[in-house]
Amino acid sequence: MSGHNAPDECNRDTGLADIDRRLREILIDVLGLDAGDVAGFDGDTGLFGHLPELDSMAVAGLFTEIEDRFDILIEDDDVDAEMLETYGALLAFAETKVIEG
Protein backbone atom coordinates (compact mmCIF):
# COMPACT_ATOMS: atom_id res chain seq x y z
CA MET A 1 0.00 0.00 0.00
CA SER A 2 2.92 2.38 0.46
CA GLY A 3 3.12 2.79 -3.32
CA HIS A 4 -0.46 4.05 -3.27
CA ASN A 5 0.54 6.95 -1.03
CA ALA A 6 3.64 7.88 -3.05
CA PRO A 7 1.90 10.35 -5.41
CA ASP A 8 0.34 12.17 -2.46
CA GLU A 9 3.74 12.41 -0.77
CA CYS A 10 5.27 13.71 -3.98
CA ASN A 11 2.57 16.37 -4.36
CA ARG A 12 2.95 17.36 -0.73
CA ASP A 13 6.73 17.67 -1.06
CA THR A 14 6.30 19.73 -4.23
CA GLY A 15 3.80 21.95 -2.44
CA LEU A 16 6.11 22.44 0.53
CA ALA A 17 9.01 23.28 -1.77
CA ASP A 18 6.80 25.87 -3.46
CA ILE A 19 5.92 27.41 -0.09
CA ASP A 20 9.63 27.56 0.77
CA ARG A 21 10.47 29.24 -2.55
CA ARG A 22 7.63 31.74 -2.26
CA LEU A 23 8.49 32.58 1.36
CA ARG A 24 12.09 33.28 0.36
CA GLU A 25 10.80 35.58 -2.42
CA ILE A 26 8.69 37.45 0.14
CA LEU A 27 11.69 37.99 2.41
CA ILE A 28 13.70 39.31 -0.53
CA ASP A 29 10.90 41.60 -1.75
CA VAL A 30 9.64 42.92 1.59
CA LEU A 31 12.92 43.24 3.47
CA GLY A 32 15.18 44.00 0.51
CA LEU A 33 17.48 41.13 1.37
CA ASP A 34 20.07 39.78 -1.05
CA ALA A 35 18.71 36.77 -2.97
CA GLY A 36 21.98 34.90 -2.50
CA ASP A 37 21.84 35.40 1.25
CA VAL A 38 18.23 34.24 1.45
CA ALA A 39 19.01 31.19 -0.70
CA GLY A 40 21.47 30.17 2.01
CA PHE A 41 18.92 30.34 4.82
CA ASP A 42 18.35 27.07 6.62
CA GLY A 43 15.96 26.11 9.39
CA ASP A 44 18.24 27.57 12.07
CA THR A 45 18.89 30.91 10.38
CA GLY A 46 17.92 33.66 12.81
CA LEU A 47 15.35 36.21 11.69
CA PHE A 48 13.89 38.68 14.20
CA GLY A 49 16.73 40.08 16.27
CA HIS A 50 19.28 38.76 13.77
CA LEU A 51 18.34 40.61 10.61
CA PRO A 52 18.44 44.39 11.02
CA GLU A 53 15.92 44.66 8.15
CA LEU A 54 13.33 42.70 10.14
CA ASP A 55 12.35 45.17 12.81
CA SER A 56 8.98 45.59 14.47
CA MET A 57 7.75 47.87 11.68
CA ALA A 58 8.74 45.37 8.97
CA VAL A 59 6.90 42.50 10.68
CA ALA A 60 3.48 43.93 9.77
CA GLY A 61 4.48 44.31 6.14
CA LEU A 62 5.91 40.81 6.10
CA PHE A 63 2.69 39.31 7.46
CA THR A 64 0.56 41.32 5.02
CA GLU A 65 2.61 40.07 2.10
CA ILE A 66 2.48 36.46 3.35
CA GLU A 67 -1.32 36.76 3.62
CA ASP A 68 -1.62 38.22 0.12
CA ARG A 69 0.70 35.81 -1.69
CA PHE A 70 -0.50 32.65 0.03
CA ASP A 71 -4.14 33.77 0.19
CA ILE A 72 -4.34 33.07 3.92
CA LEU A 73 -5.45 35.02 6.98
CA ILE A 74 -3.05 35.45 9.87
CA GLU A 75 -5.00 36.06 13.07
CA ASP A 76 -3.50 37.98 15.99
CA ASP A 77 -3.70 34.77 18.03
CA ASP A 78 -1.48 33.03 15.43
CA VAL A 79 1.40 35.40 16.02
CA ASP A 80 4.04 34.75 18.64
CA ALA A 81 7.72 35.57 19.02
CA GLU A 82 8.86 32.00 18.34
CA MET A 83 7.50 32.00 14.78
CA LEU A 84 9.89 34.80 13.85
CA GLU A 85 12.97 33.47 15.65
CA THR A 86 14.23 31.34 12.76
CA TYR A 87 13.54 30.78 9.10
CA GLY A 88 12.50 27.22 9.90
CA ALA A 89 9.89 28.42 12.38
CA LEU A 90 8.44 30.94 9.92
CA LEU A 91 8.40 28.33 7.16
CA ALA A 92 6.65 25.80 9.41
CA PHE A 93 4.05 28.45 10.29
CA ALA A 94 3.45 29.30 6.61
CA GLU A 95 3.17 25.61 5.68
CA THR A 96 0.63 25.01 8.44
CA LYS A 97 -1.49 28.00 7.44
CA VAL A 98 -1.47 27.07 3.75
CA ILE A 99 -2.34 23.43 4.46
CA GLU A 100 -5.15 24.49 6.80
CA GLY A 101 -6.44 26.72 4.03
C-alpha positions as CSV (number, residue, x, y, z in Angstrom):
1,M,0.0,0.0,0.0
2,S,2.9,2.4,0.5
3,G,3.1,2.8,-3.3
4,H,-0.5,4.0,-3.3
5,N,0.5,7.0,-1.0
6,A,3.6,7.9,-3.0
7,P,1.9,10.4,-5.4
8,D,0.3,12.2,-2.5
9,E,3.7,12.4,-0.8
10,C,5.3,13.7,-4.0
11,N,2.6,16.4,-4.4
12,R,2.9,17.4,-0.7
13,D,6.7,17.7,-1.1
14,T,6.3,19.7,-4.2
15,G,3.8,21.9,-2.4
16,L,6.1,22.4,0.5
17,A,9.0,23.3,-1.8
18,D,6.8,25.9,-3.5
19,I,5.9,27.4,-0.1
20,D,9.6,27.6,0.8
21,R,10.5,29.2,-2.5
22,R,7.6,31.7,-2.3
23,L,8.5,32.6,1.4
24,R,12.1,33.3,0.4
25,E,10.8,35.6,-2.4
26,I,8.7,37.4,0.1
27,L,11.7,38.0,2.4
28,I,13.7,39.3,-0.5
29,D,10.9,41.6,-1.8
30,V,9.6,42.9,1.6
31,L,12.9,43.2,3.5
32,G,15.2,44.0,0.5
33,L,17.5,41.1,1.4
34,D,20.1,39.8,-1.0
35,A,18.7,36.8,-3.0
36,G,22.0,34.9,-2.5
37,D,21.8,35.4,1.2
38,V,18.2,34.2,1.5
39,A,19.0,31.2,-0.7
40,G,21.5,30.2,2.0
41,F,18.9,30.3,4.8
42,D,18.3,27.1,6.6
43,G,16.0,26.1,9.4
44,D,18.2,27.6,12.1
45,T,18.9,30.9,10.4
46,G,17.9,33.7,12.8
47,L,15.4,36.2,11.7
48,F,13.9,38.7,14.2
49,G,16.7,40.1,16.3
50,H,19.3,38.8,13.8
51,L,18.3,40.6,10.6
52,P,18.4,44.4,11.0
53,E,15.9,44.7,8.2
54,L,13.3,42.7,10.1
55,D,12.3,45.2,12.8
56,S,9.0,45.6,14.5
57,M,7.8,47.9,11.7
58,A,8.7,45.4,9.0
59,V,6.9,42.5,10.7
60,A,3.5,43.9,9.8
61,G,4.5,44.3,6.1
62,L,5.9,40.8,6.1
63,F,2.7,39.3,7.5
64,T,0.6,41.3,5.0
65,E,2.6,40.1,2.1
66,I,2.5,36.5,3.3
67,E,-1.3,36.8,3.6
68,D,-1.6,38.2,0.1
69,R,0.7,35.8,-1.7
70,F,-0.5,32.7,0.0
71,D,-4.1,33.8,0.2
72,I,-4.3,33.1,3.9
73,L,-5.4,35.0,7.0
74,I,-3.1,35.4,9.9
75,E,-5.0,36.1,13.1
76,D,-3.5,38.0,16.0
77,D,-3.7,34.8,18.0
78,D,-1.5,33.0,15.4
79,V,1.4,35.4,16.0
80,D,4.0,34.8,18.6
81,A,7.7,35.6,19.0
82,E,8.9,32.0,18.3
83,M,7.5,32.0,14.8
84,L,9.9,34.8,13.9
85,E,13.0,33.5,15.7
86,T,14.2,31.3,12.8
87,Y,13.5,30.8,9.1
88,G,12.5,27.2,9.9
89,A,9.9,28.4,12.4
90,L,8.4,30.9,9.9
91,L,8.4,28.3,7.2
92,A,6.6,25.8,9.4
93,F,4.1,28.5,10.3
94,A,3.5,29.3,6.6
95,E,3.2,25.6,5.7
96,T,0.6,25.0,8.4
97,K,-1.5,28.0,7.4
98,V,-1.5,27.1,3.7
99,I,-2.3,23.4,4.5
100,E,-5.2,24.5,6.8
101,G,-6.4,26.7,4.0
